């Protein structure tokens, strides 16, 4: 029995770093196409699979999902499979371990007590395995290895007296960890953000009057929607096709939004919880210039997420901002490939140096973060091989020393260079001439002040992580 449980744990070990999108309006229309554009804008949050589900004839659901980028998964033909509808949800997925399997693609579409439902999830529910195992003991079966299927099953399990919102709330009170959800049920759209507000979720409205819920505001822009407001931590917002809204709240609300969204995960043109990601990154750059005055010839940013920070540094320090590195636009984010060896390959495919710009120069190089150290080492090597005289690295986040259990791909302490080495040792390991990080208080200030989960930097987890939950992150 014990062995079986362990085998299950291994299979269940999967983490998500995804994008969700939901839409609801009065008249049936081609919502699938709008969701497609929304997902396209969220592509940076997940490049492994994409899916869309729409409801039609009140009780039916049509959906299509597959492995690949939004553009690979959906062409005109696939979109035409999805009939005109008043409501739909979509998802892009980034799994960090396990098989990249179509069974794990979302939205999760299922037959439940209230007929067909669909759910899309961003985050990581740390006690999902426990819930899953309990349910399996009672005879439930599961198809995938995702916590999102557990969330769906538990919601269905908790639905009584045909009240879907009560069921959602009861189930969500049981989940520990990160979950931003969009749920389609009975021609209603339900948006949920966990009590800590770990993952972002924003409400918008299209010029046609439809309501839209998305992981990031850049997806609202993609469908011409304006921001109405953020979904609040712990909020369970139900919207019907007439645009009526009802908000209810989970217990023990305590905002601890993931600060890494501002550092790296989100797009610079998004606004999260009222704070522009661009402004936060720019402010970090300005602060870094005040903190670390380096005798150098130029400043440069690692594309794309560190460019804004580098601009802030340049504007305050007076050092010219010069392109040192270029990025191949057709390669995805470094971490997309699940194995470390593939990851190392993609760094050199992805980045190249502008030799003439850097030859003989002393460079201040800004990056948003150092996680494993692989990228920084490659970049410093690249710049030096191409003639840079000195490379002074400045990082727009503190040292990443602790794993994340809530949906960011930093799984074990072993993988994090900052958990093993001191700042000076890291500097040596990556071959830089100097290395500096932004202090945590400065980063918080740049992102709007307080109410953040900074566990990857300070080890203070907003939710108690039990040994059992910890153990499952150690399998690889
Ligand atoms: P490395 O130090 O080799 O792990 O790479 C760090 C770089 O990868 C950072 O500069 C970011 O641009 C990017 N990065 C940081 N955190 C993540 C993450 N959780 N998932 C994907 N990419 C990341």
Boltz pocket constraint, residues with backbone or C-beta under 6 A from the ligand:
constraints:
  - pocket:
      binder: B
      contacts: [[A, 264], [A, 302], [A, 305], [A, 333], [A, 334], [A, 335], [A, 367], [A, 368], [A, 369], [A, 370], [A, 371], [A, 372], [A, 373], [A, 374], [A, 375], [A, 376], [A, 408], [A, 409], [A, 410]]
      max_distance: 6.0
